[in-house]
Amino acid sequence: MTSAQKTRTLLDDVAALVNAPLIDIAERLREAVLPYIGHSALIIFTEDCTGRPQKKAGAEAIISRVSVPELDQLRTHVPEREPWEGTATIAGAEHPVLALASETNALVTLTAPQLPADPADRAESLRMLGYLWGLAARRIQEKVADAPPSYLLESRAASAERLRVTAELVDRHSTTLETLLAALRSQALDDAAARRNVTDLAVKALVELRTISDRTTDLVEEPVATAFERLREDLRPLMHFSGIDVQFIEPPVNGRALPGEVAHAARAIVRGLVLAIVEQPEVRRVRAQWDCDGENLLINVRDDGQGELSADSPNIARLASRVEALNGRMNLEVMAGWGADVQVALPLDPPSAPVADAGGWGLAERELEVLQLLSAGQRNRAISAKLHISENTVKFHLRNIFRKLGVGSRTEAIALAHSHGMRAQS
Protein backbone atom coordinates (compact mmCIF):
# COMPACT_ATOMS: atom_id res chain seq x y z
CA MET A 1 0.00 0.00 0.00
CA THR A 2 1.38 3.40 -0.99
CA SER A 3 1.74 6.31 1.41
CA ALA A 4 -1.19 8.09 -0.25
CA GLN A 5 -3.37 5.00 0.07
CA LYS A 6 -2.47 4.65 3.76
CA THR A 7 -3.36 8.28 4.32
CA ARG A 8 -6.73 7.88 2.60
CA THR A 9 -7.45 4.73 4.63
CA LEU A 10 -6.60 6.54 7.86
CA LEU A 11 -8.80 9.48 6.93
CA ASP A 12 -11.67 7.13 6.10
CA ASP A 13 -11.23 5.38 9.45
CA VAL A 14 -11.16 8.69 11.31
CA ALA A 15 -14.31 9.86 9.51
CA ALA A 16 -16.10 6.60 10.34
CA LEU A 17 -15.00 6.90 13.97
CA VAL A 18 -16.10 10.48 14.57
CA ASN A 19 -19.44 9.91 12.81
CA ALA A 20 -20.20 6.59 14.50
CA PRO A 21 -23.19 6.30 16.84
CA LEU A 22 -22.33 5.16 20.37
CA ILE A 23 -23.57 1.65 19.66
CA ASP A 24 -20.94 1.21 16.88
CA ILE A 25 -18.02 3.20 18.26
CA ALA A 26 -16.06 0.21 19.61
CA GLU A 27 -16.30 -1.58 16.25
CA ARG A 28 -15.17 1.54 14.36
CA LEU A 29 -12.25 2.07 16.76
CA ARG A 30 -11.21 -1.58 16.42
CA GLU A 31 -11.20 -1.32 12.61
CA ALA A 32 -9.08 1.83 12.78
CA VAL A 33 -6.56 0.35 15.25
CA LEU A 34 -6.10 -3.11 13.67
CA PRO A 35 -3.70 -1.95 10.92
CA TYR A 36 -1.35 -0.66 13.62
CA ILE A 37 -1.87 -3.08 16.53
CA GLY A 38 -3.37 -6.53 16.10
CA HIS A 39 -5.61 -7.73 18.94
CA SER A 40 -8.32 -10.26 19.71
CA ALA A 41 -10.82 -7.87 21.33
CA LEU A 42 -11.22 -4.17 22.08
CA ILE A 43 -13.13 -2.99 25.15
CA ILE A 44 -14.01 0.59 26.07
CA PHE A 45 -14.90 1.37 29.69
CA THR A 46 -16.39 4.81 30.26
CA GLU A 47 -18.42 6.16 33.15
CA ASP A 48 -19.88 8.83 30.84
CA CYS A 49 -22.24 6.14 29.52
CA THR A 50 -23.99 5.19 32.72
CA GLY A 51 -26.40 2.74 31.11
CA ARG A 52 -23.72 0.94 29.13
CA PRO A 53 -20.27 1.66 30.56
CA GLN A 54 -18.77 -0.99 28.23
CA LYS A 55 -18.39 -0.73 24.46
CA LYS A 56 -16.95 -3.92 22.97
CA ALA A 57 -15.85 -5.48 19.69
CA GLY A 58 -13.91 -8.60 18.73
CA ALA A 59 -13.74 -12.13 20.11
CA GLU A 60 -17.17 -13.21 21.37
CA ALA A 61 -15.69 -15.32 24.20
CA ILE A 62 -14.16 -12.16 25.67
CA ILE A 63 -16.69 -9.42 24.96
CA SER A 64 -19.64 -11.53 26.17
CA ARG A 65 -18.03 -12.18 29.59
CA VAL A 66 -15.92 -9.15 30.49
CA SER A 67 -17.24 -7.36 33.58
CA VAL A 68 -17.20 -3.84 34.99
CA PRO A 69 -15.30 -4.87 38.18
CA GLU A 70 -12.53 -6.41 36.02
CA LEU A 71 -12.14 -3.22 34.01
CA ASP A 72 -12.35 -1.06 37.11
CA GLN A 73 -9.55 -3.09 38.70
CA LEU A 74 -7.43 -2.86 35.54
CA ARG A 75 -7.83 0.92 35.46
CA THR A 76 -6.05 1.22 38.83
CA HIS A 77 -2.85 -0.05 37.16
CA VAL A 78 -2.94 2.22 34.10
CA PRO A 79 -0.98 5.49 34.36
CA GLU A 80 -2.55 8.71 33.16
CA ARG A 81 -2.46 8.83 29.33
CA GLU A 82 0.44 6.35 29.13
CA PRO A 83 0.06 2.87 27.58
CA TRP A 84 0.22 -0.02 30.03
CA GLU A 85 1.17 -3.55 29.04
CA GLY A 86 0.77 -6.56 31.27
CA THR A 87 -1.48 -9.42 32.27
CA ALA A 88 -4.96 -8.81 33.64
CA THR A 89 -8.11 -10.75 34.46
CA ILE A 90 -10.52 -10.20 31.59
CA ALA A 91 -13.67 -12.29 31.04
CA GLY A 92 -12.75 -14.48 34.01
CA ALA A 93 -9.29 -15.47 32.72
CA GLU A 94 -5.78 -14.04 32.56
CA HIS A 95 -4.98 -12.29 29.27
CA PRO A 96 -2.07 -10.20 27.99
CA VAL A 97 -3.46 -6.70 27.52
CA LEU A 98 -2.54 -3.24 26.32
CA ALA A 99 -4.55 -0.52 28.09
CA LEU A 100 -4.67 3.24 27.71
CA ALA A 101 -6.63 5.84 29.69
CA SER A 102 -7.95 9.06 28.17
CA GLU A 103 -8.17 12.59 29.50
CA THR A 104 -11.91 11.92 30.01
CA ASN A 105 -11.02 9.09 32.45
CA ALA A 106 -12.23 6.42 30.03
CA LEU A 107 -10.19 3.26 29.39
CA VAL A 108 -9.55 1.25 26.24
CA THR A 109 -8.20 -2.29 26.53
CA LEU A 110 -6.80 -4.49 23.76
CA THR A 111 -6.49 -8.21 24.53
CA ALA A 112 -3.65 -10.27 23.03
CA PRO A 113 -2.00 -7.15 21.54
CA GLN A 114 0.46 -7.65 18.66
CA LEU A 115 2.90 -4.75 18.49
CA PRO A 116 5.66 -4.42 15.86
CA ALA A 117 9.11 -5.63 16.94
CA ASP A 118 10.96 -2.65 15.49
CA PRO A 119 11.18 0.11 18.18
CA ALA A 120 10.36 2.91 15.72
CA ASP A 121 7.34 1.04 14.31
CA ARG A 122 6.25 0.16 17.82
CA ALA A 123 6.37 3.80 18.93
CA GLU A 124 4.40 4.86 15.84
CA SER A 125 1.74 2.20 16.49
CA LEU A 126 1.31 3.36 20.09
CA ARG A 127 1.12 6.97 18.91
CA MET A 128 -1.67 6.08 16.47
CA LEU A 129 -3.52 4.19 19.20
CA GLY A 130 -3.33 7.27 21.41
CA TYR A 131 -4.57 9.53 18.61
CA LEU A 132 -7.50 7.30 17.60
CA TRP A 133 -8.48 6.53 21.19
CA GLY A 134 -8.43 10.23 22.04
CA LEU A 135 -10.89 10.91 19.20
CA ALA A 136 -13.17 8.08 20.31
CA ALA A 137 -13.14 9.11 23.99
CA ARG A 138 -14.00 12.71 23.17
CA ARG A 139 -16.73 11.54 20.78
CA ILE A 140 -18.30 9.43 23.52
CA GLN A 141 -18.25 12.34 25.93
CA GLU A 142 -19.79 14.69 23.35
CA LYS A 143 -22.52 12.20 22.49
CA VAL A 144 -23.46 11.69 26.12
CA ALA A 145 -23.31 15.43 26.90
CA ASP A 146 -25.66 16.07 23.99
CA ALA A 147 -27.99 13.47 25.52
CA PRO A 148 -30.16 12.60 22.48
CA PRO A 149 -33.56 11.09 23.31
CA SER A 150 -32.64 7.63 21.97
CA TYR A 151 -29.61 7.46 24.26
CA LEU A 152 -31.59 8.61 27.28
CA LEU A 153 -34.31 5.98 26.87
CA GLU A 154 -31.87 3.15 26.31
CA SER A 155 -29.49 4.26 29.07
CA ARG A 156 -32.29 4.63 31.59
CA ALA A 157 -33.65 1.15 30.89
CA ALA A 158 -30.19 -0.44 31.04
CA SER A 159 -29.43 1.36 34.31
CA ALA A 160 -32.62 0.13 35.93
CA GLU A 161 -32.02 -3.43 34.75
CA ARG A 162 -28.43 -3.41 36.03
CA LEU A 163 -29.52 -2.24 39.46
CA ARG A 164 -32.24 -4.90 39.60
CA VAL A 165 -29.86 -7.71 38.66
CA THR A 166 -27.20 -6.49 41.08
CA ALA A 167 -29.71 -6.32 43.91
CA GLU A 168 -30.81 -9.89 43.21
CA LEU A 169 -27.21 -11.13 43.17
CA VAL A 170 -26.39 -9.34 46.40
CA ASP A 171 -29.45 -10.76 48.17
CA ARG A 172 -28.81 -14.31 46.99
CA HIS A 173 -25.09 -14.43 47.73
CA SER A 174 -25.40 -12.51 50.98
CA THR A 175 -27.94 -15.02 52.24
CA THR A 176 -25.67 -17.92 51.28
CA LEU A 177 -22.60 -16.43 52.91
CA GLU A 178 -24.44 -15.34 56.05
CA THR A 179 -25.80 -18.87 56.42
CA LEU A 180 -22.29 -20.22 56.01
CA LEU A 181 -21.02 -17.85 58.68
CA ALA A 182 -23.73 -18.95 61.12
CA ALA A 183 -22.88 -22.60 60.59
CA LEU A 184 -19.16 -22.11 60.95
CA ARG A 185 -19.60 -20.10 64.14
CA SER A 186 -21.69 -22.85 65.68
CA GLN A 187 -20.32 -24.48 68.85
CA ALA A 188 -21.08 -27.87 67.34
CA LEU A 189 -17.94 -27.58 65.17
CA ASP A 190 -14.78 -28.85 66.89
CA ASP A 191 -12.08 -27.66 64.52
CA ALA A 192 -11.62 -24.09 65.77
CA ALA A 193 -8.79 -23.29 63.41
CA ALA A 194 -10.74 -24.38 60.35
CA ARG A 195 -13.79 -22.49 61.56
CA ARG A 196 -11.73 -19.32 62.06
CA ASN A 197 -10.03 -19.50 58.67
CA VAL A 198 -13.19 -20.20 56.72
CA THR A 199 -15.05 -17.50 58.67
CA ASP A 200 -12.39 -14.98 57.66
CA LEU A 201 -12.72 -16.04 54.03
CA ALA A 202 -16.49 -15.72 54.13
CA VAL A 203 -16.32 -12.28 55.74
CA LYS A 204 -13.90 -11.16 53.04
CA ALA A 205 -16.21 -12.51 50.32
CA LEU A 206 -19.14 -10.60 51.80
CA VAL A 207 -17.13 -7.37 51.83
CA GLU A 208 -16.05 -7.89 48.22
CA LEU A 209 -19.62 -8.59 47.15
CA ARG A 210 -20.88 -5.42 48.82
CA THR A 211 -18.04 -3.47 47.21
CA ILE A 212 -19.04 -4.70 43.75
CA SER A 213 -22.64 -3.75 44.49
CA ASP A 214 -21.65 -0.26 45.65
CA ARG A 215 -19.39 0.19 42.65
CA THR A 216 -22.14 -0.80 40.22
CA THR A 217 -24.52 1.62 41.92
CA ASP A 218 -21.91 4.38 41.63
CA LEU A 219 -21.83 3.83 37.87
CA VAL A 220 -25.56 4.37 37.44
CA GLU A 221 -26.33 6.90 40.18
CA GLU A 222 -24.90 10.28 41.08
CA PRO A 223 -25.52 12.23 44.32
CA VAL A 224 -27.66 15.23 43.50
CA ALA A 225 -25.22 17.66 45.15
CA THR A 226 -22.32 16.24 43.08
CA ALA A 227 -24.34 16.49 39.87
CA PHE A 228 -25.20 20.12 40.62
CA GLU A 229 -21.57 20.97 41.37
CA ARG A 230 -20.60 19.55 37.98
CA LEU A 231 -23.20 21.86 36.41
CA ARG A 232 -21.62 24.82 38.19
CA GLU A 233 -18.21 23.83 36.79
CA ASP A 234 -19.69 23.46 33.28
CA LEU A 235 -21.08 27.02 33.42
CA ARG A 236 -18.06 28.63 35.06
CA PRO A 237 -16.43 29.66 31.71
CA LEU A 238 -19.68 31.31 30.61
CA MET A 239 -19.87 33.24 33.86
CA HIS A 240 -16.28 34.36 33.44
CA PHE A 241 -16.46 35.58 29.83
CA SER A 242 -20.05 36.72 29.32
CA GLY A 243 -20.30 39.14 32.22
CA ILE A 244 -23.69 37.62 33.14
CA ASP A 245 -24.29 36.87 36.81
CA VAL A 246 -25.37 33.22 37.08
CA GLN A 247 -26.84 32.47 40.49
CA PHE A 248 -27.06 28.87 41.69
CA ILE A 249 -29.68 27.66 44.15
CA GLU A 250 -28.38 24.29 45.33
CA PRO A 251 -30.56 21.21 45.92
CA PRO A 252 -30.81 19.63 49.40
CA VAL A 253 -27.61 17.75 50.19
CA ASN A 254 -29.62 14.74 51.37
CA GLY A 255 -31.78 14.65 48.23
CA ARG A 256 -32.32 11.36 46.42
CA ALA A 257 -29.43 10.28 44.19
CA LEU A 258 -30.02 10.84 40.47
CA PRO A 259 -29.88 8.08 37.86
CA GLY A 260 -26.83 8.83 35.73
CA GLU A 261 -28.78 9.55 32.57
CA VAL A 262 -31.04 11.99 34.47
CA ALA A 263 -27.98 13.82 35.83
CA HIS A 264 -26.46 14.03 32.34
CA ALA A 265 -29.72 15.21 30.81
CA ALA A 266 -30.35 17.77 33.56
CA ARG A 267 -26.96 19.37 33.04
CA ALA A 268 -27.43 19.39 29.26
CA ILE A 269 -30.87 20.98 29.62
CA VAL A 270 -29.66 23.74 31.95
CA ARG A 271 -26.63 24.43 29.76
CA GLY A 272 -28.90 24.66 26.71
CA LEU A 273 -31.34 26.97 28.48
CA VAL A 274 -28.59 29.28 29.71
CA LEU A 275 -27.01 29.46 26.24
CA ALA A 276 -30.41 30.28 24.72
CA ILE A 277 -31.00 32.95 27.36
CA VAL A 278 -27.66 34.72 26.93
CA GLU A 279 -28.36 35.15 23.22
CA GLN A 280 -31.10 37.62 24.18
CA PRO A 281 -30.23 41.30 24.57
CA GLU A 282 -30.20 42.99 27.97
CA VAL A 283 -29.88 39.85 30.08
CA ARG A 284 -27.81 40.57 33.18
CA ARG A 285 -28.78 37.82 35.57
CA VAL A 286 -29.74 34.13 35.34
CA ARG A 287 -30.86 31.97 38.24
CA ALA A 288 -30.57 28.15 38.09
CA GLN A 289 -32.21 26.06 40.79
CA TRP A 290 -32.50 22.32 41.38
CA ASP A 291 -34.73 20.59 43.91
CA CYS A 292 -36.03 17.07 44.56
CA ASP A 293 -39.48 16.01 45.72
CA GLY A 294 -38.51 12.35 46.14
CA GLU A 295 -39.90 11.33 42.75
CA ASN A 296 -38.68 14.08 40.40
CA LEU A 297 -35.71 16.34 39.83
CA LEU A 298 -37.19 19.84 39.67
CA ILE A 299 -35.29 22.37 37.56
CA ASN A 300 -36.04 26.08 37.44
CA VAL A 301 -34.16 28.60 35.27
CA ARG A 302 -35.08 32.31 35.23
CA ASP A 303 -33.66 35.39 33.54
CA ASP A 304 -34.17 39.14 33.82
CA GLY A 305 -34.27 39.86 30.07
CA GLN A 306 -37.06 41.23 27.94
CA GLY A 307 -39.01 37.98 27.71
CA GLU A 308 -38.03 37.02 24.17
CA LEU A 309 -37.62 33.25 24.60
CA SER A 310 -40.01 31.22 22.45
CA ALA A 311 -41.11 27.61 22.83
CA ASP A 312 -41.09 27.37 19.02
CA SER A 313 -37.41 28.24 18.64
CA PRO A 314 -35.19 25.33 17.51
CA ASN A 315 -33.02 25.46 20.66
CA ILE A 316 -35.97 25.29 23.05
CA ALA A 317 -37.76 22.63 20.97
CA ARG A 318 -34.61 20.47 21.05
CA LEU A 319 -34.44 20.76 24.83
CA ALA A 320 -38.13 19.89 25.10
CA SER A 321 -37.49 16.65 23.17
CA ARG A 322 -34.82 15.66 25.69
CA VAL A 323 -37.24 16.27 28.53
CA GLU A 324 -39.92 14.23 26.75
CA ALA A 325 -37.45 11.36 26.23
CA LEU A 326 -37.25 10.99 30.00
CA ASN A 327 -41.03 11.19 30.39
CA GLY A 328 -40.60 14.64 31.92
CA ARG A 329 -42.47 17.93 31.71
CA MET A 330 -41.24 21.35 30.57
CA ASN A 331 -43.11 24.63 30.94
CA LEU A 332 -41.98 28.02 29.62
CA GLU A 333 -43.57 31.21 30.95
CA VAL A 334 -42.58 34.45 29.22
CA MET A 335 -43.38 37.86 30.66
CA ALA A 336 -42.76 40.74 28.26
CA GLY A 337 -40.25 43.11 29.78
CA TRP A 338 -39.72 40.86 32.81
CA GLY A 339 -37.91 37.83 31.44
CA ALA A 340 -38.62 34.11 31.17
CA ASP A 341 -39.23 31.36 33.71
CA VAL A 342 -38.62 27.73 32.68
CA GLN A 343 -39.71 24.81 34.88
CA VAL A 344 -38.65 21.23 34.17
CA ALA A 345 -39.59 18.06 36.07
CA LEU A 346 -37.60 14.89 35.33
CA PRO A 347 -38.89 11.63 36.91
CA LEU A 348 -36.24 9.67 38.80
CA ASP A 349 -37.81 6.30 38.00
CA PRO A 350 -38.04 4.74 34.52
CA PRO A 351 -41.29 5.18 32.60
CA SER A 352 -43.54 2.16 32.98
CA ALA A 353 -44.75 1.92 29.40
CA PRO A 354 -42.61 3.53 26.70
CA VAL A 355 -43.79 3.33 23.12
CA ALA A 356 -42.86 0.11 21.34
CA ASP A 357 -40.58 0.52 18.34
CA ALA A 358 -38.50 -2.48 17.30
CA GLY A 359 -38.86 -2.07 13.55
CA GLY A 360 -35.40 -0.62 13.03
CA TRP A 361 -33.56 -3.61 14.46
CA GLY A 362 -33.96 -5.80 11.39
CA LEU A 363 -35.05 -8.87 13.36
CA ALA A 364 -36.56 -11.85 11.60
CA GLU A 365 -39.98 -13.02 12.78
CA ARG A 366 -38.53 -15.90 14.81
CA GLU A 367 -35.86 -13.65 16.33
CA LEU A 368 -38.56 -11.21 17.41
CA GLU A 369 -40.47 -14.07 19.08
CA VAL A 370 -37.32 -15.14 20.94
CA LEU A 371 -36.65 -11.57 22.06
CA GLN A 372 -40.23 -11.18 23.31
CA LEU A 373 -39.91 -14.30 25.45
CA LEU A 374 -36.45 -13.23 26.63
CA SER A 375 -37.80 -9.83 27.67
CA ALA A 376 -40.45 -11.63 29.75
CA GLY A 377 -37.67 -13.33 31.73
CA GLN A 378 -37.79 -16.75 30.04
CA ARG A 379 -34.65 -18.91 30.06
CA ASN A 380 -33.38 -20.81 27.01
CA ARG A 381 -35.13 -24.07 27.95
CA ALA A 382 -38.48 -22.35 28.39
CA ILE A 383 -38.08 -20.46 25.11
CA SER A 384 -37.20 -23.75 23.40
CA ALA A 385 -40.34 -25.45 24.74
CA LYS A 386 -42.58 -22.50 23.95
CA LEU A 387 -41.42 -22.22 20.31
CA HIS A 388 -40.88 -25.98 19.77
CA ILE A 389 -37.23 -25.54 18.76
CA SER A 390 -34.00 -26.89 20.24
CA GLU A 391 -31.96 -25.01 22.85
CA ASN A 392 -29.08 -24.81 20.36
CA THR A 393 -31.41 -23.06 17.92
CA VAL A 394 -32.41 -20.65 20.69
CA LYS A 395 -28.74 -19.88 21.29
CA PHE A 396 -28.24 -19.33 17.56
CA HIS A 397 -31.12 -16.84 17.46
CA LEU A 398 -29.82 -15.07 20.58
CA ARG A 399 -26.39 -14.57 19.01
CA ASN A 400 -28.02 -12.99 15.97
CA ILE A 401 -30.27 -10.84 18.18
CA PHE A 402 -27.31 -9.60 20.25
CA ARG A 403 -25.40 -8.71 17.07
CA LYS A 404 -28.32 -6.82 15.50
CA LEU A 405 -29.10 -4.97 18.73
CA GLY A 406 -25.43 -4.21 19.39
CA VAL A 407 -25.52 -5.69 22.90
CA GLY A 408 -23.28 -8.18 24.65
CA SER A 409 -25.54 -9.90 27.16
CA ARG A 410 -29.07 -11.04 27.95
CA THR A 411 -29.42 -8.23 30.48
CA GLU A 412 -28.59 -5.55 27.93
CA ALA A 413 -30.96 -7.11 25.37
CA ILE A 414 -33.78 -7.22 27.93
CA ALA A 415 -33.12 -3.59 28.95
CA LEU A 416 -33.16 -2.43 25.34
CA ALA A 417 -36.34 -4.37 24.60
CA HIS A 418 -38.05 -2.90 27.66
CA SER A 419 -36.89 0.60 26.72
CA HIS A 420 -38.84 0.17 23.46
CA GLY A 421 -41.95 -1.04 25.24
CA MET A 422 -41.58 -4.72 24.37
CA ARG A 423 -43.54 -7.06 26.63
CA ALA A 424 -44.24 -10.72 25.87
CA GLN A 425 -47.62 -12.30 26.39
CA SER A 426 -47.60 -14.82 29.20
C-alpha positions, -999 to +999 in steps of 0.1 A: +000+000+000+014+034-010+017+063+014-012+081-003-034+050+001-025+046+038-034+083+043-067+079+026-074+047+046-066+065+079-088+095+069-117+071+061-112+054+094-112+087+113-143+099+095-161+066+103-150+069+140-161+105+146-194+099+128-202+066+145-232+063+168-223+052+204-236+016+197-209+012+169-180+032+183-161+002+196-163-016+163-152+015+144-122+021+168-112-016+164-112-013+126-091+018+128-066+004+153-061-031+137-037-020+109-013-007+136-019-031+165-034-065+161-056-077+189-083-103+197-108-079+213-112-042+221-131-030+251-140+006+261-149+014+297-164+048+303-184+062+331-199+088+308-222+061+295-240+052+327-264+027+311-237+009+291-203+017+306-188-010+282-184-007+245-170-039+230-159-055+197-139-086+187-137-121+201-172-132+214-157-153+242-142-122+257-167-094+250-196-115+262-180-122+296-159-091+305-172-074+336-172-038+350-153-049+382-125-064+360-121-032+340-123-011+371-095-031+387-074-029+355-078+009+355-060+012+388-028+000+372-029+022+341-010+055+344-025+087+332-025+088+293+004+064+291+001+029+276+002+000+300+012-036+290+008-066+313-015-094+323-050-088+336-081-108+345-105-102+316-137-123+310-127-145+340-093-155+327-058-140+326-050-123+293-021-102+280-035-067+275-025-032+263-045-005+281-047+032+277-066+058+297-079+091+282-082+126+295-119+119+300-110+091+325-122+064+300-102+033+294-095+013+262-082-023+265-068-045+238-065-082+245-037-103+230-020-071+215+005-077+187+029-047+185+057-044+159+091-056+169+110-026+155+112+001+182+104+029+157+073+010+143+062+002+178+064+038+189+044+049+158+017+022+165+013+034+201+011+070+189-017+061+165-035+042+192-033+073+214-046+095+186-075+073+176-085+065+212-084+102+220-109+109+192-132+081+203-131+091+240-140+127+232-167+115+208-183+094+235-182+123+259-198+147+234-225+122+225-235+117+261-233+154+269-257+161+240-280+135+255-302+126+225-336+111+233-326+076+220-296+075+243-316+086+273-343+060+269-319+031+263-295+043+291-323+046+316-337+012+309-302-004+310-294+014+343-326+001+359-320-034+347-284-034+360-295-022+395-322-049+396-299-077+387-272-065+411-297-063+439-308-099+432-272-111+432-264-093+464-295-108+482-288-143+470-251-144+477-254-125+510-279-150+522-257-179+513-226-164+529-244-153+560-258-189+564-223-202+560-210-179+587-237-189+611-229-226+606-192-221+610-196-201+641-217-228+657-203-245+689-211-279+673-179-276+652-148-288+669-121-277+645-116-241+658-088-233+634-107-244+603-138-225+616-117-193+621-100-195+587-132-202+567-150-175+587-124-150+577-127-160+540-165-157+541-163-123+557-139-112+530-162-125+503-191-106+518-171-074+518-161-079+482-196-086+471-209-054+488-180-035+472-190-047+438-226-037+445-217-003+456-194+002+427-221-008+402-245+016+419-219+044+416-218+038+379-256+044+374-263+069+402-249+103+411-255+122+443-277+152+435-252+177+452-223+162+431-243+165+399-252+201+406-216+210+414-206+195+380-232+219+364-216+248+382-182+238+368-197+235+333-211+270+334-181+286+351-164+297+317-197+313+306-199+332+339-163+344+334-165+356+298-201+367+293-203+391+322-237+376+331-243+369+368-254+332+371-268+325+405-271+289+417-297+277+442-284+243+453-306+212+459-308+196+494-276+178+502-296+147+514-318+147+482-323+114+464-294+103+442-300+108+405-299+081+379-268+088+357-288+096+326-310+120+345-280+138+358-265+140+323-297+152+308-303+178+336-270+194+330-274+194+293-309+210+296-297+237+319-266+244+298-289+247+267-313+270+285-286+293+297-270+295+262-304+303+247-310+329+274-277+347+269-284+351+232-311+376+242-302+413+246-302+430+280-299+398+301-278+406+332-288+378+356-297+341+353-309+320+382-306+282+381-322+261+408-325+223+414-347+206+439-360+171+446-395+160+457-385+124+461-399+113+427-387+141+404-357+163+398-372+198+397-353+224+376-360+261+374-342+286+353-351+323+352-337+354+335-342+391+338-343+399+301-371+412+279-390+380+277-380+370+242-376+333+246-400+312+224-411+276+228-411+274+190-374+282+186-352+253+175-330+255+207-360+253+231-378+226+210-346+205+210-344+208+248-381+199+251-375+167+232-348+157+257-372+163+285-399+142+267-375+114+262-372+110+300-410+112+304-406+146+319-425+179+317-412+213+306-431+246+309-420+280+296-436+312+310-426+345+292-434+379+307-428+407+283-402+431+298-397+409+328-379+378+314-386+341+312-392+314+337-386+277+327-397+248+349-387+212+342-396+181+361-376+149+353-389+116+369-362+097+388-378+063+380-380+047+345-413+052+326-435+022+330-448+019+294-426+035+267-438+033+231-429+001+213-406+005+183-385-025+173-389-021+136-354-006+130-336-036+145-340-058+114-351-089+134-366-119+116-400-130+128-385-159+148-359-137+163-386-112+174-405-141+191-373-151+209-366-116+221-402-112+233-399-143+255-364-132+266-378-098+277-404-116+298-377-133+317-378-168+300-347-189+301-334-208+270-351-241+280-385-224+284-381-205+251-372-238+234-403-254+247-426-225+239-414-222+203-409-260+198-372-255+188-340-269+202-320-250+228-291-248+204-314-231+179-324-207+207-287-199+213-282-193+176-311-168+175-298-151+206-264-146+190-280-130+160-303-108+182-273-096+203-254-087+171-283-068+155-291-050+187-254-042+194-255-057+229-233-082+246-255-099+272-291-110+279-294-082+305-286-055+279-310-071+254-338-072+279-331-036+289-332-024+253-363-044+246-380-029+277-369+006+267-388+002+235-420-010+252-416-047+244-435-071+266-442-107+259-476-123+264-476-148+292 
